Amino acid sequence: MLRQILGATRYIMIIPVIATLLGSFALIVYETIALISSIIQTLREGVISSKAVKVFAVGVVEAVDVFLIAIAVYIISLGLYALFVDDKIELPKWLELRNLDDLKATLVSVVIAVLSVFFLREVVAWDGNLYFAGFGAALALVIAALTYFLSSMNGGRHS
């Protein structure tokens, strides 16, 4: 009896699955609206200059950043569902999750992409006044540490 009760408690994971799924969808819809609004504003202003294109490019890169975060949240939602509720859900080969380590590895990969886009955004927005080599070095160290974490996870995994 206790075993059945404990087995059924895994369904509590439906709550974070739904919450992260809604959060992901909300981010996607919100950022899509923001990006479309930015495109419309750019077209209305009709200004063609190197500064205007730089501002627009930064907006597009920021949108990509938000979309990547939404994707990470979506992956968490799918992963939690697959790991705790229904392991028969059809997922793409690259997203097949066998355990929490697989979910962590997928999430860390997306975090690396988000950090890279974050740095790209700063480079595109750079006006030449700010010295950000330290910022770039710090990000590089974080990305290197995360990459090492991934490689150590994969090195210890037996396929």
Buried (B, 14 or more C-beta within 10 A) or exposed (E): EEEEEEEEEEEEBEEBBEEBBEBBBEBBEEBBEBBEEBEEEBEEEEEEEEEEEBBBBBBBBBBBBBBBBBBBBBBBBBBBBBBBBEEEEEBEEEBEBEEEEBBBBBBBBBBBBBBBBBBBBBEBBEEEEEEEEEEEEEBEEEBEEBEEBBEEBEEEEEE
